Amino acid sequence: MKLTKSLILAVSVLAACVFSACNSNDDPSDDGQYFLDIVTLESNGDTGAVLTFRQVDDSPLITLLTNQRFDSGTFKIGERIIVYYHPAGDKRYVSDNVYVASANTTFGGGESYKTASAAEIAAMDSDPIKVQSIWRSGEYLNVVFSGVTSNEVKNCDLYLNSATKDSASPVLNFIFDGVNGPMAQAYNFYASFNIGELWNSLDTENIRVVTTDDTYLGSNTVTIIKKETDIKPIE
């Protein structure tokens, strides 16, 4: 995957140079607060766009409205994207009208995880990464991390260990395979995957996410525990 759609050197770079995400003459002053979040592009048209996300777990759904239109050639309806934005009320994690300074795609884009055997996963190349944050946002698993690569990434995906599919603790392996070379350097990356089917299974008590970073929270495995309030009744 080419980096022009997938990575950001830093938050400040995202605000300045990634691409022309949307069209608007209503650029606010630089006095307001700007925030960076992974969101879902719910709709996009001549009158503007609608973005939604949950801060963490099953917190209330937040809706961001903008009169800007995203480039439909880059961004698809239903896709998980990163936005760097200014809310009219200067407050984060509340529904509001916003100005989007820039945006980018994420690895995964909100699509579901893939399934592979333990042997297949073990055979995959996976480079060392530095995890900055892993959290559940509704039906999505978000990962923010840094990794080293040159001008593209060979693989960045989430794989369910097939042997754990119906267990109380399904195991998801996060794989990142960059490209070595003289121009390789560390970048910040953003990824988002739909884990709703797995999370909402009545068999699931927790989900374990395995990475190549054994320093994040003191382990290479992050366990996301399902509370009683997370269990949804069968309709």
N, C-alpha and C positions, 0 to 999 in steps of 0.2 A: 504494500500500500504506500503510495507516494505521500511524502510528508506535507505537501501543500494543503492537504485537507485534514490532517490528522494530529498535528502536534503544535505545541506552543513553547517557545523558549522560556517565557515567564509571563506572568499576568500583564505586566506593563507592555510586553511585546504584543500580546493579544489585542490590547486596546489600540495599538498603533498601526499594525501592519498586516494582519493576517489576510484580509480580503475585503471586498466591498460586499458586506452582508445584506444590506438593506438600503432603501432609498428614502431620504427624508431631508427637508430643509429646516426641520424643527430641532436642530442640534442645540441642547441646552448649554448653559454656561458651565464652566469647570468648577463651580462652587459646590455642586451637590455631591452626594455619596454615590460611588459606583461599586457594584458587587458582581461576583462571578459565581454562576450556578449552572448545574446540569439540569436541563428542562426537556419537556416534550413539546414538540411543535404540533399543536392541535389543529390549527387552521392557518391559512396563508392566502391572501387575496388582495384585490385592489384597495380595499378599505383598511388593510392592516393584517396583523397576525395575533394569534392567541397562543400563549405558552403556559404550561402547567407543571408543577412539581410539588413534592412533599419534602420538607426539610430533612426529616429522618423518620424511619419506621413508618408508622401509620398516623403521623401528625396531619393536621388539616391540609387539604389540597389548596395550594396557592395558585392563583390565576394572574398572569401578567398580560396586559393589553398594550399593544403598540400600533400606531398608525403607519408603521413602516412595513414594507413588503420584502420578504426574504427572496433571494435568488432561487427560483424553483428548480434550476438546473443543478444546484448544489445541495439544497435542503428539501427533504421529502416530508409530507404529512405523516405524523406518527413517529418521526425519528427523534432520538435523544441527541440533543446538541448542547454546546456550551455557549452561554451568552454573558457578555460583560455589559452591564446595564445600569441605568440611573432611574430609580423609582421617583415618581412625582412627589411622594410624601417623605422621601429620604429614609425610609425604613425598610429593612430587609425582612423577608419571611412573612409579608402581608400582601394580600391581593391589591394591585394598584396598576395605574397607567405607567408605562415605562418608556424610556428612550434607550434603544440598543446601540451601543457604540460599536460593537463588533461581535462576531460569533464564529463558531467553528463546529465541525463534526466531531463525534467521539468514536473511539473504537467500539465495536459492538452495535452502536447506534440504537440500542434498545431492543435488538433482536434476542432470541432465546439462546441459551447455552447449547453447545454440541455435546454429543455423548460418545465416549470411547472407552475401551477396556483399560485396565491398569497398565497392561503391557504396552499398549499403544501410546498412552500418555507418557510413560517412562521413556519411550523411544523418541519423544519430541524434543527438539532443541529448545531450551528455555534459558535465556540469559539472566544474570543477576539483576534485580531491580531494587529500588528504594521506595517502599510504600509510604505514602503520605497520609492516606486515609482510605478505609474501606467501610461502607455503610449501606444499609438497606433504605431505599426511598420508595415506599409502597411496594409495587411488584418488581422494582428494579434493584439490581446490585450495582453500586457505583464504586469505581476504583480510581484513585488519583495517585500517580506514581511517577518516578523518574527512571529512565533507562538510557543506555548508550547505543547509538546507531549512527549511520551516516546519512544517506539521502532517502532511505525508505525502510520499511519494516516488513519482514517476511511473514510474521505471524503474531497476532495479538488477539487471543480469544479465550473463552471460558469453556472448560470441558467437564462434564459430569462423569465421574467414575461409574461405569455401568453396573458394577457389582454392588454399588451402594444406593442404586436408584430407589428401591422400595424399603430402604432401611429407615430407622428413626433419625439417623445422622448422615444424610447424603453428603458426599465429598465433591466439591467443585475445585478443579485445578486451573489456576490462572497462568496462561502461557504467554511469554513475550520473547520473540526471537528477532533481534535487530540485525543490522548488517555492519560487519567490521570493515575498517578501512582507515586511511590516513586522515579523513575528514570526520571521523566518528567523534561524537561528543554527547554529553548528557542533555536530555530534554525532559520537560514535564509533559506527561500524557494524561488523557482523561478517557475513561471507558465506562460503558453502561450496558448492562445486559438484563433481559427480562427473566426473572426466576419465579414468576407467579405460579406456574403450574406445580413446580416443586415445593414452593413455600406453602401453598394452600392445600397440599395433600394432607389428609388426616393422619398419615403415617409419620409425617415429619415433625420431629421435636426440636431439631436445630439443624443448621447447615454449616458445614466446615469449608472454609475457603483456604486453599493451600497456594502459597506463592514461593518464590525463590528468595524472599527476604525473611531471614530468621531474627531480625532485630525489631520488627514492628510489634509492639506490645509483648516483646520478649519471646516470640515464637514465629515460625513460618506459617502457622495456621491460625486463622481468625474464626471463632465460633460465634455464629449469630443465633441466639436462642429465641425460640418462639414462646411468647408468654400466653397465658390463658386468653387474654383479650385479643390475641392475634388469630385465634382459631375461628374460622368462618363456618357457619352452619351450612349443611347441604340443602340447596333450594329445590 
